[in-house]
């Protein structure tokens, strides 16, 4: 650890620099000399030097002793571990795009980045995948789901200690949950931080654990939770049920439950956003002569007219018969695709009638006009033949 140079000189500051000035100066120099960004041979040493200067000057007590006695006041009162212990590098490196993790690796996690307990930890969020039918998505539904989760033990209130007793602060790590040690290496002296073995990183020790949760403070439960699925929900929609995640530490809020919707495929309808597509087979005769048919929708059956001369794969729109719009008013449409069935296994007489129909097809009107054929009589003849075909089929 370099102690020859003046800390104020290292950071380029005067002795009356404010705490904010010290922070800004360190941030600027750390960005410049961080080994991950600066590949010069001496960048590592400079980075360690400016980090040590910041660790002392950013701490009011250490700075006061340094101002009074210089390096002697620091080296005589603090170990290297103590110098870095309370320095708040976390906020600075968080602002520098994640360099805090690199700092942990560089110094072995040192006291500078010790995970000081900042209060109870909130509970974790949970995910639940819920499958519903297309009909349920169209009308909206309310589902009861069983969610396994960790909850605070009711017997000990989440403390993990037997009722009537309390956990005690770990004497090894003084409640920090971590132990920092100095280590000499060929590259210099490094600070390493590891979870405290005595308390397993908890910062406290339970001498008499709760019999219900065995000292964990939490027990696994399965809760039945009601989830309201809105009309128009589609696959991928995420619903949040606030406060129904896992329990946090005592005094901290629970996590949230996120329900991911999956709409099951339908045997009749195909969904495209807010629209629905339905295929209906019709006969050759219905396509040629036209007809009225009943078509199923998500809202019940409706009558639909098929005009004369309808071709296979023609689409007809039933306005407002699709899915409700999830984030808006109204509904999508249902599109009906007609599939014309071609007659099979025709008898000889049926085939002859179809051939005659083809010969008298009204689509040959233009040709008939050129050849002088009476188109009106041709239409009447075709109609009469088609009636015979219809009866034959």
GIWO-V820778 format. One record per run of one state. SS is the DSSP state (@ for helix, = for strand, . for the rest). FROM is the first residue (numbers start at 1). LEN is the number of residues. If there is no record, write none. Layout:
ss: (SS & SS)
from: (FROM & FROM)
len: (LEN & LEN)
//
This chain:
ss: (. & @ & . & @ & . & @ & . & @ & . & @ & . & @ & . & @ & . & @ & . & = & . & @ & . & = & . & @ & . & = & . & = & . & = & . & = & . & = & . & = & . & = & . & = & . & = & . & = & . & = & . & = & . & @ & . & = & . & = & . & = & . & = & . & = & . & = & . & @ & . & @ & . & @ & .)
from: (1 & 7 & 12 & 19 & 34 & 43 & 58 & 60 & 70 & 71 & 76 & 80 & 86 & 89 & 96 & 99 & 108 & 109 & 110 & 111 & 114 & 126 & 133 & 134 & 140 & 141 & 153 & 161 & 162 & 168 & 170 & 178 & 186 & 188 & 196 & 204 & 206 & 209 & 210 & 218 & 230 & 238 & 242 & 257 & 264 & 269 & 273 & 275 & 283 & 284 & 290 & 291 & 298 & 300 & 307 & 315 & 319 & 324 & 325 & 331 & 332 & 334 & 341 & 348 & 360 & 362 & 372 & 375 & 393)
len: (6 & 5 & 7 & 15 & 9 & 15 & 2 & 10 & 1 & 5 & 4 & 6 & 3 & 7 & 3 & 9 & 1 & 1 & 1 & 3 & 12 & 7 & 1 & 6 & 1 & 12 & 8 & 1 & 6 & 2 & 8 & 8 & 2 & 8 & 8 & 2 & 3 & 1 & 8 & 12 & 8 & 4 & 15 & 7 & 5 & 4 & 2 & 8 & 1 & 6 & 1 & 7 & 2 & 7 & 8 & 4 & 5 & 1 & 6 & 1 & 2 & 7 & 7 & 12 & 2 & 10 & 3 & 18 & 1)
//
